[in-house]
Amino acid sequence: MRERGASGARCALSALVAALFAVLSAALLTGCQGLASGDDGDGRRPVSAATSAAGRPSGYGAVFLAVDECSSSGTVAFTEVPCDSGRAAARVVAREDGRASSGPPCPATTDFVLHISERRPSADEDGDGAVPRGYACMRKLRPPHPGDPGGGGGPRTIVGDCVRDAGDGRVHETACDAGGEKKPQYEIVRAVAERSACPAATALYVSLGGERPVGCARPL
């Protein structure tokens, strides 16, 4: 009888162990399935680091000073800011790699150029902390616009701008309304491919660059 009772106890113990094993297996399986589905427990699926980098939204912060993004004031020390921020001063109208001296020219009415050197700001193109050398052509959010025709500034000299003779075959751009320190002497009235295409009243030829590199200027 003792032998039979011992055998029954062993069977009961085996059954209990099997039942516990089944419960633990089910719990582990449920936990694994929960991890695979990516559910945080509140019904939302978490975004992995890879997905976050690939699906990063466009606009502010996705690319450092991309076209249509804005910068704070300053041409040397500046930061990228949302365009609706009170600190926003100018918008990017064109963005190029390399040096401005050897790259494509900025749009005609660009107010100023930001030169972006190779540095490691907090915001950049791909999250590695490096921003390649380049330049951003900027248009101020509020007037006055020195890049407008006759505005007296901007990185390009265009039709409608005024200049003064600086000597040694050079000219300096100045505001046509004579609001600057130096009075204008000539106004560029036409851009042509060759000097021979300038009007007869042309008194000065100004180098503009581009497809029509000759500026025909009349005296004021």
C-alpha positions as CSV (number, residue, x, y, z in Angstrom):
1,M,0.0,0.0,0.0
2,R,2.9,2.4,0.8
3,E,4.5,1.7,-2.5
4,R,1.2,2.3,-4.3
5,G,0.7,5.6,-2.3
6,A,4.2,6.8,-3.2
7,S,3.5,6.1,-6.9
8,G,0.3,8.1,-6.7
9,A,2.1,11.0,-5.0
10,R,4.7,11.0,-7.8
11,C,2.0,11.1,-10.5
12,A,0.2,14.0,-8.7
13,L,3.6,15.9,-8.5
14,S,4.3,15.3,-12.2
15,A,0.8,16.5,-13.2
16,L,1.3,19.7,-11.1
17,V,4.7,20.4,-12.8
18,A,3.2,19.8,-16.2
19,A,0.4,22.2,-15.5
20,L,2.8,24.9,-14.3
21,F,5.0,24.4,-17.3
22,A,1.9,24.9,-19.6
23,V,0.9,28.1,-17.8
24,L,4.5,29.5,-18.1
25,S,4.7,28.6,-21.8
26,A,1.5,30.3,-22.5
27,A,2.6,33.5,-20.6
28,L,5.9,33.5,-22.5
29,L,4.2,33.0,-25.8
30,T,1.8,35.9,-25.1
31,G,4.7,38.1,-24.1
32,C,6.6,37.3,-27.3
33,Q,3.6,38.0,-29.4
34,G,3.1,41.4,-27.7
35,L,6.7,42.4,-28.5
36,A,6.4,41.3,-32.1
37,S,3.3,43.4,-32.6
38,G,5.0,46.5,-31.2
39,D,2.1,47.5,-29.0
40,D,3.0,49.7,-26.1
41,G,0.0,48.6,-24.2
42,D,-2.0,51.7,-25.1
43,G,-2.9,50.6,-28.7
44,R,-0.1,52.6,-30.3
45,R,2.7,51.0,-32.3
46,P,6.2,52.4,-31.3
47,V,8.4,53.8,-34.1
48,S,11.8,52.2,-34.4
49,A,15.0,54.2,-34.8
50,A,15.2,53.1,-38.5
51,T,11.7,54.1,-39.2
52,S,12.2,57.4,-37.5
53,A,15.2,58.3,-39.6
54,A,13.6,57.2,-42.9
55,G,10.2,58.8,-42.2
56,R,11.4,62.0,-40.7
57,P,8.9,64.8,-41.8
58,S,9.9,67.4,-44.3
59,G,10.1,71.1,-43.3
60,Y,11.8,72.7,-40.2
61,G,14.6,70.5,-39.0
62,A,14.6,67.8,-41.7
63,V,17.4,69.4,-43.7
64,F,19.5,72.2,-42.4
65,L,18.3,75.4,-44.1
66,A,16.6,73.8,-47.0
67,V,14.5,75.8,-49.5
68,D,11.5,77.5,-47.9
69,E,13.0,77.2,-44.4
70,C,13.9,80.2,-42.3
71,S,16.9,81.6,-40.3
72,S,17.3,83.9,-37.5
73,S,18.8,87.3,-38.0
74,G,22.5,87.6,-38.8
75,T,24.7,86.7,-41.7
76,V,27.6,85.2,-39.6
77,A,25.9,83.8,-36.5
78,F,22.6,82.3,-37.3
79,T,20.3,79.4,-36.6
80,E,17.4,77.6,-38.3
81,V,14.1,78.6,-36.8
82,P,10.4,77.9,-37.7
83,C,9.2,80.5,-40.2
84,D,6.3,81.4,-37.9
85,S,8.7,82.1,-35.0
86,G,9.2,85.7,-33.8
87,R,13.0,85.1,-34.4
88,A,12.6,84.3,-38.1
89,A,14.2,87.0,-40.2
90,A,14.7,85.5,-43.7
91,R,13.6,82.6,-45.9
92,V,15.8,80.3,-48.0
93,V,15.0,80.8,-51.7
94,A,17.8,78.6,-53.1
95,R,20.3,76.2,-51.4
96,E,23.5,75.0,-53.1
97,D,26.5,72.9,-52.2
98,G,30.1,74.1,-52.4
99,R,31.3,77.7,-52.5
100,A,29.2,80.6,-53.7
101,S,32.1,81.8,-55.8
102,S,32.1,78.7,-57.9
103,G,28.5,77.5,-57.7
104,P,25.2,78.5,-59.4
105,P,24.2,82.2,-58.9
106,C,21.5,83.1,-56.4
107,P,18.1,84.2,-57.7
108,A,18.1,87.8,-58.9
109,T,16.3,89.4,-56.0
110,T,18.2,87.5,-53.2
111,D,18.8,89.9,-50.3
112,F,21.9,88.2,-48.9
113,V,23.8,84.9,-48.8
114,L,24.5,82.7,-45.8
115,H,27.7,80.7,-46.2
116,I,27.4,77.4,-44.4
117,S,30.8,75.9,-43.5
118,E,31.6,72.3,-42.4
119,R,30.6,72.3,-38.8
120,R,28.5,70.3,-36.4
121,P,25.3,72.0,-35.3
122,S,22.5,70.5,-33.4
123,A,20.3,70.2,-36.6
124,D,21.6,68.8,-39.9
125,E,20.6,66.7,-42.9
126,D,20.9,63.2,-41.7
127,G,21.3,63.2,-38.0
128,D,25.1,62.6,-37.9
129,G,25.9,66.1,-36.8
130,A,27.7,67.2,-39.9
131,V,26.5,69.8,-42.4
132,P,28.4,69.9,-45.7
133,R,29.8,73.2,-47.0
134,G,27.3,75.2,-49.0
135,Y,25.4,78.4,-49.2
136,A,21.8,79.5,-48.8
137,C,20.3,82.4,-50.9
138,M,18.1,84.4,-48.5
139,R,15.1,86.7,-48.9
140,K,14.2,88.8,-45.9
141,L,10.7,88.2,-44.5
142,R,10.1,91.9,-44.2
143,P,11.1,95.0,-46.2
144,P,13.3,96.7,-47.0
145,H,14.7,94.3,-49.6
146,P,18.2,95.3,-50.7
147,G,18.1,92.6,-53.4
148,D,15.2,94.3,-55.2
149,P,16.0,96.4,-58.3
150,G,17.4,99.7,-57.1
151,G,17.6,98.5,-53.5
152,G,21.3,99.2,-53.2
153,G,22.4,95.7,-52.1
154,G,22.1,92.0,-52.6
155,P,24.7,89.6,-54.0
156,R,23.8,90.3,-57.6
157,T,23.7,93.4,-59.7
158,I,20.6,93.4,-61.9
159,V,18.6,95.6,-64.3
160,G,17.1,98.5,-62.3
161,D,20.1,98.7,-59.9
162,C,22.2,101.9,-59.6
163,V,25.9,102.1,-59.3
164,R,28.7,104.6,-58.8
165,D,32.2,104.7,-60.3
166,A,34.7,103.3,-57.7
167,G,37.7,103.8,-60.0
168,D,40.1,101.3,-61.5
169,G,37.3,100.0,-63.8
170,R,35.1,99.0,-60.8
171,V,31.7,100.1,-59.7
172,H,29.8,99.9,-56.4
173,E,26.1,99.3,-56.2
174,T,24.1,102.0,-54.3
175,A,20.4,102.7,-53.7
176,C,18.7,104.5,-56.6
177,D,16.7,106.7,-54.2
178,A,20.0,108.3,-53.0
179,G,19.3,107.1,-49.5
180,G,22.8,105.7,-49.1
181,E,26.0,107.4,-48.1
182,K,27.1,107.6,-51.8
183,K,25.0,109.1,-54.5
184,P,24.2,106.9,-57.6
185,Q,25.7,107.9,-60.9
186,Y,24.3,105.3,-63.3
187,E,21.3,103.1,-63.6
188,I,21.4,99.7,-65.4
189,V,18.6,99.8,-67.9
190,R,19.2,96.6,-69.9
191,A,21.1,93.3,-69.8
192,V,22.4,92.0,-73.1
193,A,24.7,89.4,-74.5
194,E,27.2,91.8,-76.1
195,R,28.0,95.5,-75.8
196,S,26.8,96.2,-79.3
197,A,23.2,95.4,-78.2
198,C,23.2,98.2,-75.7
199,P,21.2,101.4,-76.4
200,A,23.0,104.4,-77.9
201,A,22.7,106.4,-74.6
202,T,24.7,103.8,-72.7
203,A,27.5,105.5,-70.8
204,L,28.8,102.5,-68.8
205,Y,29.0,98.8,-69.2
206,V,28.6,96.7,-66.1
207,S,29.5,93.0,-65.8
208,L,26.4,91.1,-64.6
209,G,27.3,87.4,-65.3
210,G,24.8,84.9,-66.5
211,E,23.4,84.4,-70.0
212,R,23.2,88.2,-70.5
213,P,26.4,89.3,-68.9
214,V,26.6,92.9,-70.1
215,G,24.6,95.6,-68.2
216,C,23.9,98.8,-70.1
217,A,24.0,101.8,-67.8
218,R,22.8,105.3,-68.4
219,P,23.9,108.4,-66.5
220,L,21.6,109.9,-63.9
